[in-house]
Every structure is written in structure tokens, then in C-alpha cells.
Amino acid sequence: MKMPDTLTHDEFLDTSGYLCPLPVYQAGQVLSRLASGQVLRLVTTDRGSLEDIPALARQRGDQLLAVEDHGATQHFWIRKNS
């Protein structure tokens, strides 16, 4: 995985304060609208997202570029592959 400070993103989604399944659902909606190769940066506060978002990327066939866990927040960079 690349280091997040070298990553750029095309869309930004902040789901802070929302619990599962909303971060996964909203991320899936945004990823569906992106063109192939574009990157979503996602911020969550639901610790379950550390498992749920990588699973979403795998199920969709997208590429999880990086994950940062800051304790109170989690940051994800996902490239749409399909």
C-alpha cells in the first residue's frame, strides 16, 4: 500500500458520527458514481469500518490503497477498478 501523504483523491466522504451500515452504504454509493481509476477518500468514526470497508472493496473488486487508524477516526483511500 502507498503512504497516504502521497495519495490524491477525486471524491471525499466524511461519515463521522454514523454507525454501520451507513459508512459502508454511503461509500458504495459514491464508488458506484466514480469512473474507473478514480479514488475515494473516506473518513469514519465507526471502528467496525476497519473490517467493513476492506470487505466492501474486496466484494466490489475495488482496490484499497491505504488505511490510517487514528483511534477516533479511520481514513481509507479506495480506487474504483470496475
JOVENSUL-V932306 format. One record per residue. N is the residue number from 0. PSI is psi in degrees with one decimal (none if undefined). OMEGA is omega in whole degrees, -180 to 180 (none if undefined). BURIAL is # if it has 16 or more other ideal C-beta (glycine too) atoms within 10 Angstrom, else .. Layout:
<<N | PSI | OMEGA | BURIAL> <N | PSI | OMEGA | BURIAL>>
This chain:
<<0 | 145.3 | 176 | .> <1 | 160.4 | 174 | .> <2 | 136.7 | -176 | .> <3 | -30.6 | -178 | .> <4 | -11.6 | 177 | .> <5 | -0.8 | -177 | .> <6 | 142.9 | 171 | .> <7 | 166.3 | 179 | .> <8 | 154.5 | 179 | #> <9 | -29.4 | 179 | .> <10 | 148.7 | 178 | #> <11 | 130.5 | 179 | .> <12 | 122.5 | 178 | #> <13 | 110.7 | 180 | .> <14 | 25.3 | 180 | #> <15 | 134.4 | 179 | .> <16 | -12.5 | 179 | .> <17 | 143.3 | 178 | #> <18 | 162.3 | 177 | .> <19 | 134.5 | 16 | .> <20 | 6.6 | -172 | .> <21 | -44.2 | 178 | .> <22 | -40.9 | 180 | #> <23 | -46.5 | -179 | #> <24 | -48.0 | -178 | .> <25 | -39.2 | 177 | #> <26 | -42.1 | 178 | #> <27 | -38.9 | 179 | #> <28 | -45.6 | 180 | .> <29 | -45.2 | 179 | #> <30 | -35.0 | 179 | #> <31 | -29.4 | -178 | .> <32 | -18.2 | -178 | .> <33 | 153.1 | 173 | #> <34 | 155.8 | 178 | .> <35 | 132.9 | 179 | .> <36 | -15.9 | 179 | .> <37 | 157.3 | -174 | .> <38 | 133.9 | 174 | #> <39 | 130.2 | 169 | #> <40 | 125.1 | -176 | #> <41 | 134.0 | 174 | #> <42 | 131.6 | 179 | #> <43 | 164.0 | 172 | #> <44 | 1.9 | 179 | #> <45 | 110.6 | -177 | #> <46 | -24.1 | 176 | .> <47 | -19.9 | 179 | .> <48 | -23.8 | 179 | #> <49 | -24.7 | 174 | .> <50 | -38.6 | -173 | .> <51 | -41.3 | -176 | #> <52 | -44.1 | 174 | #> <53 | -36.9 | 178 | .> <54 | -40.4 | 177 | .> <55 | -47.1 | -179 | #> <56 | -43.7 | 179 | #> <57 | -46.7 | -178 | .> <58 | -35.9 | -179 | .> <59 | -14.4 | -176 | #> <60 | 19.2 | 178 | .> <61 | 168.5 | -176 | #> <62 | 120.7 | 174 | .> <63 | 109.5 | -175 | #> <64 | -38.7 | -177 | #> <65 | 154.0 | 175 | #> <66 | 133.7 | 172 | #> <67 | 128.8 | 177 | .> <68 | 111.2 | -180 | .> <69 | 18.5 | -179 | .> <70 | -75.5 | -180 | .> <71 | -25.6 | 179 | .> <72 | 152.5 | 176 | .> <73 | 138.2 | -177 | #> <74 | 134.3 | -178 | #> <75 | 142.2 | 171 | #> <76 | 121.0 | -175 | #> <77 | 125.5 | 176 | #> <78 | 128.7 | 177 | #> <79 | 126.6 | -179 | #> <80 | -21.6 | -175 | .> <81 | none | none | .>>
